[in-house]
């Protein structure tokens, strides 16, 4: 049995070994009147490969490699698109993952010491609650989509998501005053005015 397994190992060739052996034997071929080299020992067939056949084979191999490279590039582009596509559904899921409820969020301008700032507050009103301001889940998702588009427009989405991951606070409705979780936005005065107008 062991001998038959060893024989199988010796006669089975993977593609890379086959190419290496072909190249090695090509170099060993003497310069005869008709340039060619034999691959009988490798394949068990008595065929002769001429330089014309070899160049066609090389072109086919290059074409296959180009197709494989294009497929890999397309797959990477699709992966990048999937990574960059963040929408209202994804924001809802991030909020739910953090607190176990689909809380409402909204922008809140704050003026301190003469400076205006804008915060994105996670409010303590959850989807399905009686004080929830959106009539349906679709209304809620449309609102979240608008929030995401504004955050993306002003390059604040990653900043807000990082704050969402790091915070230990939780929105609480049963307190006076209500406790919202604020996420500070890093905006210029013009950007702030544009959002609030």
N, C-alpha and C positions, 0 to 999 in steps of 0.2 A: 504493500500500500504506500509506504513512505516513498519508495522509488517512483511509483506512478505519479504521486503528488509533486515530487521534484521535477519529473519530466514535464508535467503540465506547467509548472512555474517557468521552466526554461523555454517552452515553446509559446507561452502566452506573452504577447507584447502589448504594452499600452501605447498610445499614440505618440507620446513624448520619446519613449525608448526607440520606437520605430523610426522617427525623424532623425534622432541622433545616429542610429546605426546606418541609415541611408547616407547621411552626410559623411560619416567616417569611411564608408565603403566607396563613396564617390571620389574621395581624396586618394584612395588606394588604387584606383583604376589606372591602368597604363594608357598612354596616348597611342591609340591604334589609328589606323587609317580612317575608320569611321568612328567619330566620337560618340560613345555610348557607355553605359555601365549596366551590369546585370544585377537584378535583385532576387534571383532565383532562390538563394539560400534563405532569404528573409520571408518570402511569401510562399515558397513551395511551387511557384509557377515559373515557367521559363519565358519571361517577358523582358524585353529590352526597352529601357527608357532613353530616349534621345534627348538632346538639349532642348528641342522644340517642345517636347512633351513636358519636360521638367519646367520650362518657363510658364507653360499653361497651368501646370499644377501649382507653381508658386503664386501665379496671379489668382487662382481660385482660393488658395489658402489666405492670401492677403484680403480678398473680398470677404471671405467668411469672418476674418478677424475684424474687418471694418464694420460689418453688420453687428457682430457681438459688441463692439465698442459703442456703436450707436444705441443698441438696446440698453446697455448699461447706463449711458448718458440719459436716455429717456426715463429710465427707472429712477435715477438720482434726481432728475428734474421733478418727477411726480412726487417723490418723497419730500423734496423741498417745498412744493406747493402744498402738500398735506400738512407740513409743519407750520407753514405761514398762514394757512387759512384758519382764522379764529373768528367766530361769529357769536351771535346772541345765544345760540344753543350752548356753545363752549363756555361762555361766561356764566350761564345758568348752572351748568355742570360744575364749574369751579366753585361757585358759591355753595352749591349743595354739598359738594365734597368737603368743603371747609366746615360748615355748620350743620349739615343735615337737613336744612330747609332752603327753599328758594326765596330768599329775601329780596326785597325791592332795593333799588339803588337810584341815586339821583345826585346831580351836581348841587353844591352849596357854596355860594360866595361868602367869604369871611373877610372883614376888615379889622386889622390889628395894627396899632401904632402907625396909622396912616397908610399902611400897605394893604393892598387888596390881594387876596389869594383865593384859589378855587380848590375845593375838596370834592372828592367823589365819596359820598356817604352810603354805607350799607345800612338801610333803615330796618327797624325791628318789625316790619310788617311782612308776613310770609304769604306765599301763594296759597289761596284757599281760606285765609283768615278773613274775618268780617271787616277788618279795617284796611284790607289790601285795596289799593286804589285802582288796580287794573281789573276790568270786568271779566276778562277771559285770559287763559294762558297764552293765547295768540297775541293779545294786546301786550302782555308782559314780555314775550319774546321779541316783539317788534321794538319795544322800548329798549330792551337790552341790546338789540342790533344797532339802534341809533347811538347808544352809548359807546359801543365798540367802534363804530365808524368814526366818531369824534375822537376817541382816544388814539386810533390809528392815524388819523389825519394830523394830529399834533404830536405824534411819536411818544405817547404816554402809556400805551397798552402794556408793554413789558414792565414798566415802572410800577403800574398799578398791580399787575399780577404778582410781582415780587413782594409788594407790601401785603397783598392778600395771603401769600404763603407764610410770611414772617409774623403776622399779627397773632397775638394771643387773646385779643379782645373779642367779645361776642355781642351782637345787637340784643338789647333787652327792652321789652315793651312794658313790663310791669313796674317800672320805676318812674319817679318824677324828678327831673325831666327824663324823657326817653333816652336810652343810650344807643347811639348810632356808632358805627365803626368808620372813622374818616380815613381816606387815602388822599394824601396831599399830591397835587399836580404841580409839576415844575413848568410853568408857563410864563411867557413874556406878557407885558401889559396889553399888547395888541392881540395876542392869541386869546387872552382872557376876555377881552371885550368882544371878540368875534364869537366866542362860545356863548356868552351871556346875551348877545343881541338877537 
